[in-house]
């Protein structure tokens, strides 16, 4: 093609761009199945939320899967995320069976609601996050003392979230943990971690 002059308006090369929407900060949520033992505070389920940029998994115990409980758990997670200042979701993807009260609470937090199609659970990334959280939480429960009262399992959720996210790397900045992306560096001297239970 040496010596050939390109003609204006004639296509010479195809250029493909991959566009990322930097304004879309997505949050995914779903609930686990019933925990075998009801906690002393009456909790039976766990709501799991995941945010992809930071690869952060959060969890909140639930007493039931009723609309009021789901809404309170969602608001608790949303307030925690908002308090960090690192992530403020504006898009929320959740199960298609979500109650209207929960969807309204999400909209009041200025988030767009997107429901996964029926029988397409793999579209909700929280399904995979539930598997990851449950695997970690089961290993935590396996390591508690023999005399640990198992009906106190919901007291272990906050530290399980902490330890899980210290082990996961952020998607945006792979050289830091998911916890550091959301909360800043964890100071082990200020808050040493001891075995749970």
Rosetta constraint file for C-alpha pairs under 8 A:
AtomPair CA 6 CA 10 HARMONIC 7.49 0.50
AtomPair CA 6 CA 12 HARMONIC 7.79 0.50
AtomPair CA 24 CA 89 HARMONIC 7.71 0.50
AtomPair CA 24 CA 90 HARMONIC 6.43 0.50
AtomPair CA 24 CA 91 HARMONIC 6.38 0.50
AtomPair CA 25 CA 51 HARMONIC 7.90 0.50
AtomPair CA 25 CA 53 HARMONIC 7.93 0.50
AtomPair CA 25 CA 87 HARMONIC 7.48 0.50
AtomPair CA 25 CA 88 HARMONIC 7.01 0.50
AtomPair CA 25 CA 89 HARMONIC 4.78 0.50
AtomPair CA 25 CA 90 HARMONIC 5.51 0.50
AtomPair CA 25 CA 91 HARMONIC 5.98 0.50
AtomPair CA 26 CA 51 HARMONIC 6.22 0.50
AtomPair CA 26 CA 52 HARMONIC 7.07 0.50
AtomPair CA 26 CA 89 HARMONIC 5.50 0.50
AtomPair CA 26 CA 90 HARMONIC 6.37 0.50
AtomPair CA 26 CA 91 HARMONIC 4.64 0.50
AtomPair CA 26 CA 92 HARMONIC 5.66 0.50
AtomPair CA 26 CA 93 HARMONIC 7.25 0.50
AtomPair CA 27 CA 49 HARMONIC 6.79 0.50
AtomPair CA 27 CA 50 HARMONIC 5.87 0.50
AtomPair CA 27 CA 51 HARMONIC 4.97 0.50
AtomPair CA 27 CA 52 HARMONIC 7.50 0.50
AtomPair CA 27 CA 89 HARMONIC 5.94 0.50
AtomPair CA 27 CA 90 HARMONIC 7.87 0.50
AtomPair CA 27 CA 91 HARMONIC 6.20 0.50
AtomPair CA 27 CA 92 HARMONIC 4.80 0.50
AtomPair CA 27 CA 93 HARMONIC 6.27 0.50
AtomPair CA 28 CA 49 HARMONIC 5.49 0.50
AtomPair CA 28 CA 50 HARMONIC 5.30 0.50
AtomPair CA 28 CA 51 HARMONIC 6.58 0.50
AtomPair CA 28 CA 92 HARMONIC 5.80 0.50
AtomPair CA 28 CA 93 HARMONIC 4.85 0.50
AtomPair CA 28 CA 94 HARMONIC 5.79 0.50
AtomPair CA 28 CA 124 HARMONIC 6.62 0.50
AtomPair CA 28 CA 125 HARMONIC 6.34 0.50
AtomPair CA 28 CA 126 HARMONIC 5.37 0.50
AtomPair CA 29 CA 47 HARMONIC 6.94 0.50
AtomPair CA 29 CA 48 HARMONIC 5.61 0.50
AtomPair CA 29 CA 49 HARMONIC 4.29 0.50
AtomPair CA 29 CA 50 HARMONIC 6.52 0.50
AtomPair CA 29 CA 92 HARMONIC 7.78 0.50
AtomPair CA 29 CA 93 HARMONIC 6.77 0.50
AtomPair CA 29 CA 94 HARMONIC 5.33 0.50
AtomPair CA 29 CA 95 HARMONIC 7.58 0.50
AtomPair CA 29 CA 124 HARMONIC 7.75 0.50
AtomPair CA 29 CA 126 HARMONIC 5.31 0.50
AtomPair CA 30 CA 47 HARMONIC 5.84 0.50
AtomPair CA 30 CA 48 HARMONIC 5.61 0.50
AtomPair CA 30 CA 49 HARMONIC 6.71 0.50
AtomPair CA 30 CA 94 HARMONIC 6.30 0.50
AtomPair CA 30 CA 95 HARMONIC 6.44 0.50
AtomPair CA 30 CA 126 HARMONIC 5.74 0.50
AtomPair CA 30 CA 127 HARMONIC 6.72 0.50
AtomPair CA 30 CA 130 HARMONIC 7.75 0.50
AtomPair CA 31 CA 45 HARMONIC 6.93 0.50
AtomPair CA 31 CA 46 HARMONIC 5.71 0.50
AtomPair CA 31 CA 47 HARMONIC 4.37 0.50
AtomPair CA 31 CA 48 HARMONIC 5.92 0.50
AtomPair CA 31 CA 130 HARMONIC 7.78 0.50
AtomPair CA 32 CA 45 HARMONIC 5.95 0.50
AtomPair CA 32 CA 46 HARMONIC 5.49 0.50
AtomPair CA 32 CA 47 HARMONIC 6.44 0.50
AtomPair CA 32 CA 48 HARMONIC 7.37 0.50
AtomPair CA 32 CA 130 HARMONIC 6.71 0.50
AtomPair CA 33 CA 45 HARMONIC 6.29 0.50
AtomPair CA 33 CA 46 HARMONIC 7.85 0.50
AtomPair CA 34 CA 44 HARMONIC 5.52 0.50
AtomPair CA 34 CA 45 HARMONIC 5.10 0.50
AtomPair CA 35 CA 44 HARMONIC 5.21 0.50
AtomPair CA 35 CA 45 HARMONIC 5.76 0.50
AtomPair CA 36 CA 44 HARMONIC 7.71 0.50
AtomPair CA 37 CA 44 HARMONIC 7.05 0.50
AtomPair CA 37 CA 150 HARMONIC 7.59 0.50
AtomPair CA 37 CA 151 HARMONIC 6.41 0.50
AtomPair CA 38 CA 42 HARMONIC 5.70 0.50
AtomPair CA 38 CA 43 HARMONIC 5.69 0.50
AtomPair CA 38 CA 44 HARMONIC 5.09 0.50
AtomPair CA 38 CA 151 HARMONIC 6.32 0.50
AtomPair CA 39 CA 43 HARMONIC 5.11 0.50
AtomPair CA 39 CA 44 HARMONIC 6.68 0.50
AtomPair CA 39 CA 150 HARMONIC 7.70 0.50
AtomPair CA 39 CA 151 HARMONIC 4.27 0.50
AtomPair CA 39 CA 152 HARMONIC 5.62 0.50
AtomPair CA 39 CA 153 HARMONIC 6.40 0.50
AtomPair CA 39 CA 154 HARMONIC 6.47 0.50
AtomPair CA 40 CA 151 HARMONIC 5.38 0.50
AtomPair CA 40 CA 152 HARMONIC 6.09 0.50
AtomPair CA 42 CA 63 HARMONIC 5.52 0.50
AtomPair CA 43 CA 61 HARMONIC 5.97 0.50
AtomPair CA 43 CA 62 HARMONIC 5.09 0.50
AtomPair CA 43 CA 63 HARMONIC 3.94 0.50
AtomPair CA 43 CA 64 HARMONIC 7.17 0.50
AtomPair CA 43 CA 154 HARMONIC 7.12 0.50
AtomPair CA 44 CA 61 HARMONIC 7.31 0.50
AtomPair CA 44 CA 62 HARMONIC 6.03 0.50
AtomPair CA 44 CA 63 HARMONIC 5.25 0.50
AtomPair CA 44 CA 64 HARMONIC 6.44 0.50
AtomPair CA 45 CA 61 HARMONIC 5.82 0.50
AtomPair CA 45 CA 62 HARMONIC 4.88 0.50
AtomPair CA 45 CA 63 HARMONIC 6.37 0.50
AtomPair CA 45 CA 64 HARMONIC 6.56 0.50
AtomPair CA 45 CA 65 HARMONIC 7.51 0.50
AtomPair CA 46 CA 59 HARMONIC 6.37 0.50
AtomPair CA 46 CA 60 HARMONIC 5.52 0.50
AtomPair CA 46 CA 61 HARMONIC 4.32 0.50
AtomPair CA 46 CA 62 HARMONIC 5.39 0.50
AtomPair CA 47 CA 59 HARMONIC 5.48 0.50
AtomPair CA 47 CA 60 HARMONIC 5.20 0.50
AtomPair CA 47 CA 61 HARMONIC 6.26 0.50
AtomPair CA 47 CA 62 HARMONIC 6.75 0.50
AtomPair CA 47 CA 70 HARMONIC 7.64 0.50
AtomPair CA 47 CA 73 HARMONIC 6.91 0.50
AtomPair CA 47 CA 74 HARMONIC 7.80 0.50
AtomPair CA 48 CA 57 HARMONIC 6.97 0.50
AtomPair CA 48 CA 58 HARMONIC 5.74 0.50
AtomPair CA 48 CA 59 HARMONIC 4.45 0.50
AtomPair CA 48 CA 60 HARMONIC 6.68 0.50
AtomPair CA 48 CA 126 HARMONIC 6.73 0.50
AtomPair CA 48 CA 129 HARMONIC 7.21 0.50
AtomPair CA 48 CA 130 HARMONIC 6.20 0.50
AtomPair CA 48 CA 133 HARMONIC 7.93 0.50
AtomPair CA 49 CA 57 HARMONIC 5.72 0.50
AtomPair CA 49 CA 58 HARMONIC 5.09 0.50
AtomPair CA 49 CA 59 HARMONIC 6.15 0.50
AtomPair CA 49 CA 77 HARMONIC 7.74 0.50
AtomPair CA 49 CA 126 HARMONIC 6.20 0.50
AtomPair CA 49 CA 129 HARMONIC 7.61 0.50
AtomPair CA 50 CA 55 HARMONIC 6.85 0.50
AtomPair CA 50 CA 56 HARMONIC 5.55 0.50
AtomPair CA 50 CA 57 HARMONIC 4.45 0.50
AtomPair CA 50 CA 58 HARMONIC 6.22 0.50
AtomPair CA 50 CA 125 HARMONIC 7.55 0.50
AtomPair CA 50 CA 126 HARMONIC 5.95 0.50
AtomPair CA 50 CA 129 HARMONIC 6.61 0.50
AtomPair CA 51 CA 55 HARMONIC 5.60 0.50
AtomPair CA 51 CA 56 HARMONIC 5.30 0.50
AtomPair CA 51 CA 57 HARMONIC 6.71 0.50
AtomPair CA 52 CA 56 HARMONIC 6.73 0.50
AtomPair CA 52 CA 171 HARMONIC 6.95 0.50
AtomPair CA 53 CA 170 HARMONIC 6.72 0.50
AtomPair CA 53 CA 171 HARMONIC 5.32 0.50
AtomPair CA 53 CA 172 HARMONIC 5.37 0.50
AtomPair CA 54 CA 169 HARMONIC 7.77 0.50
AtomPair CA 54 CA 170 HARMONIC 4.53 0.50
AtomPair CA 54 CA 171 HARMONIC 5.61 0.50
AtomPair CA 54 CA 172 HARMONIC 6.26 0.50
AtomPair CA 54 CA 173 HARMONIC 7.82 0.50
AtomPair CA 54 CA 178 HARMONIC 5.17 0.50
AtomPair CA 54 CA 179 HARMONIC 7.95 0.50
AtomPair CA 54 CA 181 HARMONIC 5.65 0.50
AtomPair CA 54 CA 182 HARMONIC 6.76 0.50
AtomPair CA 55 CA 168 HARMONIC 7.21 0.50
AtomPair CA 55 CA 169 HARMONIC 6.90 0.50
AtomPair CA 55 CA 170 HARMONIC 5.12 0.50
AtomPair CA 55 CA 171 HARMONIC 5.77 0.50
AtomPair CA 55 CA 178 HARMONIC 5.56 0.50
AtomPair CA 56 CA 165 HARMONIC 6.20 0.50
AtomPair CA 56 CA 168 HARMONIC 7.81 0.50
AtomPair CA 56 CA 170 HARMONIC 7.43 0.50
AtomPair CA 56 CA 178 HARMONIC 5.13 0.50
AtomPair CA 56 CA 179 HARMONIC 6.81 0.50
AtomPair CA 56 CA 182 HARMONIC 7.46 0.50
AtomPair CA 57 CA 129 HARMONIC 6.70 0.50
AtomPair CA 57 CA 133 HARMONIC 7.54 0.50
AtomPair CA 57 CA 161 HARMONIC 6.94 0.50
AtomPair CA 57 CA 164 HARMONIC 7.85 0.50
AtomPair CA 57 CA 165 HARMONIC 6.75 0.50
AtomPair CA 58 CA 77 HARMONIC 7.20 0.50
AtomPair CA 58 CA 161 HARMONIC 5.95 0.50
AtomPair CA 59 CA 77 HARMONIC 7.45 0.50
AtomPair CA 59 CA 157 HARMONIC 6.99 0.50
AtomPair CA 59 CA 158 HARMONIC 7.63 0.50
AtomPair CA 59 CA 161 HARMONIC 6.76 0.50
AtomPair CA 60 CA 73 HARMONIC 5.90 0.50
AtomPair CA 60 CA 76 HARMONIC 7.70 0.50
AtomPair CA 60 CA 77 HARMONIC 7.05 0.50
AtomPair CA 60 CA 157 HARMONIC 7.34 0.50
AtomPair CA 61 CA 73 HARMONIC 7.34 0.50
AtomPair CA 61 CA 154 HARMONIC 6.32 0.50
AtomPair CA 61 CA 157 HARMONIC 7.62 0.50
AtomPair CA 62 CA 69 HARMONIC 6.32 0.50
AtomPair CA 62 CA 70 HARMONIC 7.21 0.50
AtomPair CA 62 CA 73 HARMONIC 6.83 0.50
AtomPair CA 63 CA 69 HARMONIC 6.76 0.50
AtomPair CA 64 CA 69 HARMONIC 6.26 0.50
AtomPair CA 64 CA 70 HARMONIC 7.83 0.50
AtomPair CA 65 CA 69 HARMONIC 6.38 0.50
AtomPair CA 65 CA 70 HARMONIC 6.13 0.50
AtomPair CA 66 CA 70 HARMONIC 6.22 0.50
AtomPair CA 67 CA 71 HARMONIC 6.02 0.50
AtomPair CA 67 CA 99 HARMONIC 5.69 0.50
AtomPair CA 67 CA 100 HARMONIC 7.80 0.50
AtomPair CA 67 CA 101 HARMONIC 6.07 0.50
AtomPair CA 67 CA 102 HARMONIC 6.27 0.50
AtomPair CA 68 CA 72 HARMONIC 6.22 0.50
AtomPair CA 68 CA 101 HARMONIC 7.41 0.50
AtomPair CA 68 CA 102 HARMONIC 7.75 0.50
AtomPair CA 69 CA 73 HARMONIC 6.17 0.50
AtomPair CA 70 CA 74 HARMONIC 6.09 0.50
AtomPair CA 70 CA 102 HARMONIC 6.65 0.50
AtomPair CA 71 CA 75 HARMONIC 6.07 0.50
AtomPair CA 71 CA 101 HARMONIC 7.00 0.50
AtomPair CA 71 CA 102 HARMONIC 4.93 0.50
AtomPair CA 71 CA 105 HARMONIC 6.78 0.50
AtomPair CA 72 CA 76 HARMONIC 6.13 0.50
AtomPair CA 73 CA 77 HARMONIC 6.33 0.50
AtomPair CA 74 CA 78 HARMONIC 6.03 0.50
AtomPair CA 74 CA 102 HARMONIC 7.88 0.50
AtomPair CA 75 CA 79 HARMONIC 5.97 0.50
AtomPair CA 75 CA 105 HARMONIC 7.81 0.50
AtomPair CA 76 CA 80 HARMONIC 6.32 0.50
AtomPair CA 77 CA 81 HARMONIC 6.28 0.50
AtomPair CA 78 CA 82 HARMONIC 6.03 0.50
AtomPair CA 79 CA 83 HARMONIC 6.02 0.50
AtomPair CA 80 CA 84 HARMONIC 6.68 0.50
AtomPair CA 81 CA 85 HARMONIC 7.00 0.50
AtomPair CA 81 CA 86 HARMONIC 7.47 0.50
AtomPair CA 81 CA 87 HARMONIC 6.17 0.50
AtomPair CA 81 CA 88 HARMONIC 6.61 0.50
AtomPair CA 81 CA 182 HARMONIC 7.71 0.50
AtomPair CA 82 CA 86 HARMONIC 7.53 0.50
AtomPair CA 82 CA 87 HARMONIC 6.55 0.50
AtomPair CA 82 CA 88 HARMONIC 5.54 0.50
AtomPair CA 84 CA 182 HARMONIC 6.43 0.50
AtomPair CA 84 CA 183 HARMONIC 5.88 0.50
AtomPair CA 85 CA 182 HARMONIC 7.94 0.50
AtomPair CA 86 CA 181 HARMONIC 7.25 0.50
AtomPair CA 86 CA 182 HARMONIC 5.43 0.50
AtomPair CA 86 CA 183 HARMONIC 7.31 0.50
AtomPair CA 87 CA 182 HARMONIC 6.92 0.50
AtomPair CA 89 CA 111 HARMONIC 6.65 0.50
AtomPair CA 90 CA 110 HARMONIC 6.22 0.50
AtomPair CA 90 CA 111 HARMONIC 4.13 0.50
AtomPair CA 90 CA 112 HARMONIC 6.08 0.50
AtomPair CA 91 CA 111 HARMONIC 4.89 0.50
AtomPair CA 91 CA 112 HARMONIC 4.62 0.50
AtomPair CA 91 CA 113 HARMONIC 6.26 0.50
AtomPair CA 91 CA 114 HARMONIC 7.49 0.50
AtomPair CA 92 CA 106 HARMONIC 7.45 0.50
AtomPair CA 92 CA 111 HARMONIC 6.18 0.50
AtomPair CA 92 CA 112 HARMONIC 5.92 0.50
AtomPair CA 92 CA 113 HARMONIC 5.09 0.50
AtomPair CA 92 CA 114 HARMONIC 6.05 0.50
AtomPair CA 93 CA 113 HARMONIC 6.14 0.50
AtomPair CA 93 CA 114 HARMONIC 4.72 0.50
AtomPair CA 93 CA 115 HARMONIC 5.70 0.50
AtomPair CA 93 CA 116 HARMONIC 6.90 0.50
AtomPair CA 93 CA 124 HARMONIC 6.79 0.50
AtomPair CA 94 CA 98 HARMONIC 7.09 0.50
AtomPair CA 94 CA 113 HARMONIC 7.70 0.50
AtomPair CA 94 CA 114 HARMONIC 6.51 0.50
AtomPair CA 94 CA 115 HARMONIC 5.24 0.50
AtomPair CA 94 CA 116 HARMONIC 6.22 0.50
AtomPair CA 94 CA 124 HARMONIC 6.54 0.50
AtomPair CA 95 CA 115 HARMONIC 5.65 0.50
AtomPair CA 95 CA 116 HARMONIC 5.49 0.50
AtomPair CA 95 CA 121 HARMONIC 7.68 0.50
AtomPair CA 95 CA 124 HARMONIC 7.15 0.50
AtomPair CA 96 CA 115 HARMONIC 4.81 0.50
AtomPair CA 96 CA 116 HARMONIC 5.31 0.50
AtomPair CA 96 CA 117 HARMONIC 6.30 0.50
AtomPair CA 96 CA 118 HARMONIC 6.30 0.50
AtomPair CA 98 CA 102 HARMONIC 6.74 0.50
AtomPair CA 98 CA 103 HARMONIC 7.04 0.50
AtomPair CA 99 CA 103 HARMONIC 6.60 0.50
AtomPair CA 100 CA 104 HARMONIC 6.08 0.50
AtomPair CA 101 CA 105 HARMONIC 6.30 0.50
AtomPair CA 102 CA 106 HARMONIC 6.29 0.50
AtomPair CA 103 CA 107 HARMONIC 6.30 0.50
AtomPair CA 103 CA 113 HARMONIC 6.67 0.50
AtomPair CA 104 CA 108 HARMONIC 6.19 0.50
AtomPair CA 105 CA 109 HARMONIC 6.48 0.50
AtomPair CA 106 CA 110 HARMONIC 6.86 0.50
AtomPair CA 106 CA 111 HARMONIC 5.66 0.50
AtomPair CA 106 CA 112 HARMONIC 7.41 0.50
AtomPair CA 106 CA 113 HARMONIC 6.95 0.50
AtomPair CA 107 CA 111 HARMONIC 5.05 0.50
AtomPair CA 107 CA 112 HARMONIC 6.17 0.50
AtomPair CA 107 CA 113 HARMONIC 6.87 0.50
AtomPair CA 116 CA 120 HARMONIC 6.57 0.50
AtomPair CA 116 CA 121 HARMONIC 6.97 0.50
AtomPair CA 116 CA 123 HARMONIC 6.21 0.50
AtomPair CA 116 CA 124 HARMONIC 6.36 0.50
AtomPair CA 117 CA 121 HARMONIC 7.69 0.50
AtomPair CA 117 CA 123 HARMONIC 7.91 0.50
AtomPair CA 120 CA 124 HARMONIC 7.90 0.50
AtomPair CA 121 CA 127 HARMONIC 6.89 0.50
AtomPair CA 122 CA 127 HARMONIC 6.78 0.50
AtomPair CA 122 CA 128 HARMONIC 7.87 0.50
AtomPair CA 124 CA 128 HARMONIC 7.96 0.50
AtomPair CA 125 CA 129 HARMONIC 6.53 0.50
AtomPair CA 126 CA 130 HARMONIC 5.98 0.50
AtomPair CA 127 CA 131 HARMONIC 6.71 0.50
AtomPair CA 128 CA 132 HARMONIC 6.45 0.50
AtomPair CA 129 CA 133 HARMONIC 6.02 0.50
AtomPair CA 130 CA 134 HARMONIC 5.87 0.50
AtomPair CA 131 CA 135 HARMONIC 6.09 0.50
AtomPair CA 132 CA 136 HARMONIC 6.33 0.50
AtomPair CA 133 CA 137 HARMONIC 5.94 0.50
AtomPair CA 133 CA 161 HARMONIC 7.94 0.50
AtomPair CA 133 CA 164 HARMONIC 7.47 0.50
AtomPair CA 134 CA 138 HARMONIC 5.89 0.50
AtomPair CA 135 CA 139 HARMONIC 6.35 0.50
AtomPair CA 136 CA 140 HARMONIC 6.30 0.50
AtomPair CA 136 CA 160 HARMONIC 7.37 0.50
AtomPair CA 136 CA 164 HARMONIC 6.75 0.50
AtomPair CA 137 CA 141 HARMONIC 6.21 0.50
AtomPair CA 137 CA 157 HARMONIC 7.73 0.50
AtomPair CA 137 CA 160 HARMONIC 6.37 0.50
AtomPair CA 138 CA 142 HARMONIC 6.08 0.50
AtomPair CA 139 CA 143 HARMONIC 6.37 0.50
AtomPair CA 140 CA 144 HARMONIC 6.65 0.50
AtomPair CA 140 CA 160 HARMONIC 7.24 0.50
AtomPair CA 140 CA 196 HARMONIC 7.13 0.50
AtomPair CA 141 CA 153 HARMONIC 7.80 0.50
AtomPair CA 143 CA 195 HARMONIC 7.85 0.50
AtomPair CA 143 CA 196 HARMONIC 7.53 0.50
AtomPair CA 143 CA 197 HARMONIC 7.85 0.50
AtomPair CA 144 CA 148 HARMONIC 6.40 0.50
AtomPair CA 144 CA 195 HARMONIC 7.53 0.50
AtomPair CA 144 CA 196 HARMONIC 5.96 0.50
AtomPair CA 144 CA 197 HARMONIC 4.61 0.50
AtomPair CA 145 CA 197 HARMONIC 5.84 0.50
AtomPair CA 148 CA 197 HARMONIC 5.86 0.50
AtomPair CA 149 CA 153 HARMONIC 7.90 0.50
AtomPair CA 152 CA 156 HARMONIC 7.51 0.50
AtomPair CA 153 CA 157 HARMONIC 7.28 0.50
AtomPair CA 156 CA 160 HARMONIC 6.05 0.50
AtomPair CA 156 CA 196 HARMONIC 7.08 0.50
AtomPair CA 156 CA 197 HARMONIC 7.68 0.50
AtomPair CA 157 CA 161 HARMONIC 6.13 0.50
AtomPair CA 158 CA 162 HARMONIC 6.35 0.50
AtomPair CA 159 CA 163 HARMONIC 6.10 0.50
AtomPair CA 159 CA 196 HARMONIC 7.99 0.50
AtomPair CA 160 CA 164 HARMONIC 5.91 0.50
AtomPair CA 161 CA 165 HARMONIC 6.15 0.50
AtomPair CA 162 CA 166 HARMONIC 6.19 0.50
AtomPair CA 162 CA 179 HARMONIC 6.99 0.50
AtomPair CA 163 CA 167 HARMONIC 6.43 0.50
AtomPair CA 164 CA 168 HARMONIC 6.52 0.50
AtomPair CA 165 CA 169 HARMONIC 7.63 0.50
AtomPair CA 165 CA 177 HARMONIC 6.60 0.50
AtomPair CA 165 CA 178 HARMONIC 5.13 0.50
AtomPair CA 165 CA 179 HARMONIC 4.99 0.50
AtomPair CA 166 CA 177 HARMONIC 5.46 0.50
AtomPair CA 166 CA 178 HARMONIC 6.33 0.50
AtomPair CA 166 CA 179 HARMONIC 5.40 0.50
AtomPair CA 166 CA 180 HARMONIC 7.57 0.50
AtomPair CA 167 CA 177 HARMONIC 6.64 0.50
AtomPair CA 167 CA 178 HARMONIC 7.77 0.50
AtomPair CA 168 CA 177 HARMONIC 5.56 0.50
AtomPair CA 168 CA 178 HARMONIC 5.56 0.50
AtomPair CA 168 CA 179 HARMONIC 7.91 0.50
AtomPair CA 169 CA 173 HARMONIC 7.74 0.50
AtomPair CA 169 CA 174 HARMONIC 5.43 0.50
AtomPair CA 169 CA 175 HARMONIC 6.92 0.50
AtomPair CA 169 CA 176 HARMONIC 5.84 0.50
AtomPair CA 169 CA 177 HARMONIC 4.21 0.50
AtomPair CA 169 CA 178 HARMONIC 5.15 0.50
AtomPair CA 170 CA 174 HARMONIC 4.99 0.50
AtomPair CA 170 CA 175 HARMONIC 7.40 0.50
AtomPair CA 170 CA 176 HARMONIC 6.02 0.50
AtomPair CA 170 CA 177 HARMONIC 5.32 0.50
AtomPair CA 170 CA 178 HARMONIC 4.51 0.50
AtomPair CA 170 CA 181 HARMONIC 6.55 0.50
AtomPair CA 173 CA 181 HARMONIC 7.81 0.50
AtomPair CA 176 CA 180 HARMONIC 6.13 0.50
AtomPair CA 176 CA 181 HARMONIC 6.82 0.50
AtomPair CA 177 CA 181 HARMONIC 6.35 0.50
AtomPair CA 178 CA 182 HARMONIC 6.50 0.50
AtomPair CA 179 CA 183 HARMONIC 5.74 0.50
AtomPair CA 179 CA 184 HARMONIC 6.91 0.50
AtomPair CA 179 CA 185 HARMONIC 7.49 0.50
AtomPair CA 179 CA 186 HARMONIC 7.55 0.50
AtomPair CA 180 CA 184 HARMONIC 4.12 0.50
AtomPair CA 180 CA 185 HARMONIC 4.69 0.50
AtomPair CA 180 CA 186 HARMONIC 6.59 0.50
AtomPair CA 187 CA 191 HARMONIC 6.29 0.50
AtomPair CA 187 CA 192 HARMONIC 7.94 0.50
AtomPair CA 188 CA 192 HARMONIC 4.84 0.50
AtomPair CA 188 CA 193 HARMONIC 7.15 0.50
